[in-house]
Amino acid sequence: MSATTELLNNNLKALKNWRVWFHLGMADIRNKFARSLVGPLWILLNLTLWVGGIGTVYAALFHQEVQSYLPFLTIGFVVWGFLAQTITDGGNAFVFAEGYIKQFTYPKQIYVLRVMVNATVPLAIGTTIFFVVMLIFNNPIGLGALWSLPGLVLLLIAAYFHASIMAYASVRFRDLPHGMTSLLQVLMFVTPIFFPVKTLKERGLDFIYQLNPLYYLIEVVRHPLVFSEPASMEIYEITAGYLVLLFVVLIAVAKRFDKRVVYML
Amino acid sequence: MNSSPLSITVTDAVVRFQVGNADGQTLKGFLASLKNGPGGRNVAPFVDALKGVSVKIVAGERVGLIGHNGAGKSTLLKVMAGIYPPVAGTAVTHGHVCPLFEFATGFEYHRSGWENIRIRGMLLGMSPDEIEAKLPEIAAFSELGNFLDYPVRTYSTGMFVRLAFAVSTAVNPEILLLDEVMGAGDLSFTEKANKRMREFMDQGKILVFSSHSMELLTEYCNRTIWMDHGVIREDGPTADVVQHYKNSVLSPARV
């Protein structure tokens, strides 16, 4: 069995054992809010406050209508949060699971999937808030919004690849999750989340989003939801290309590190 | 469960640990090693925990592992469990393996004993329904009582052992790999654990366990492997191997 086939088999085996990673991921969420009064409701409160506060101020700052700006900001920020969390937490997926990896024979990928569960809960809650915001402002939602579903699939795959790459690489380089946290903080403000992409275009700063793969991953979900129509073809093409690139990198990294992870922990 | 006969086959297995220089773990250390080139201070030394070990264990065998600390007993168990992939050689195991190693790791410290039973059960291959069905039995065997409602960070080492042992043996494994766990429970629990081990062995499954207790080895194992500095020093009937080991440890001219 070639190393690549074995890796793919391990990934499939991990996916099939969804009960294990789903349970671990949900336990993490409960754990995070243990002994707090409202529990995971904090995710909802945080997001609502954040979007309400920042949204109204920034709408004025960027001369946007609150009615269209708030939904745009909400969904962009929520997807961004998902991407950022899967990248940084992905980096800790194997490191934090050391006790399990050294004792149990499950494919390591379940610990990456656990991180995915962890990050998907805020994504789901955030998307709900987006729909509430749309309703409050009486914005129309058409059937075209369903285009966000294939977008979501692309987003999930990309996030899984990101998290897996980070999981392997961070076992070798323990600085990586910290470094990514810093980098993502900066990236958040240059990625078109707070401002529409046309403000960059108007100033001839197109390269800022064109070189940012995370922008495309946001757009495949955000555009259909906000405008009830598919994103432009170019967005899908670049996203697909980026996924292929991630896959190649992941296979290379996993081939090199998969068998060594347990020794490096 | 697959019908092929239970077996563990380890062939010329080599396990290598990178030790010493932790600089290699950081980005800074890595960059420094690029700058200094190989041969600089960052070249990490290796320790071969296993230096070409071959073992074949078949259904019904109860195998003991002895040897001084660091001889490679735990490493060999982990190779058998499929946790350490050998860097050279192969390890093939047929049968549902249930490892029980380094208790007190692999717990969710802030979760209750109940929750940890569920998680461990799942990681050992039980379905949620199976676990729920076996919860009372596991709880009873562990004798932890009300402590199961508390977060496991409040547990003592002995309590971790009770919990881990209760779960691991409840999954009804075909191959049980134990790493010096029997010593840590108190007297009454050790009695219970012994009883369960005997039941397990009567079913013709494979048991491999490492221990420093010659009494336990003599009682349980028909075969014993003496590990010494990452190689097998002797592999044979327990009575002989234990005797030779004792002689070697007690004699002044020991290796």
Interface residues (C-beta under 8 A of the other chain):
Chain A: R19 V20 H23 L24 A27 N31 A34 E98 G99 Y100 I101 K102 Q103 F104 T105 Y106 R172 F173 R174 D175 L176 G179 K259 V262 Y263 M264
Chain B: R16 F17 Q18 Q25 T26 L27 K28 F30 K78 A81 G82 I83 Y84 P85 V87 V97 P99 F101 E102 T105 G106 F107 E108 H110 R111 E115 R118 I119 M122 L123 L124 S127 P128
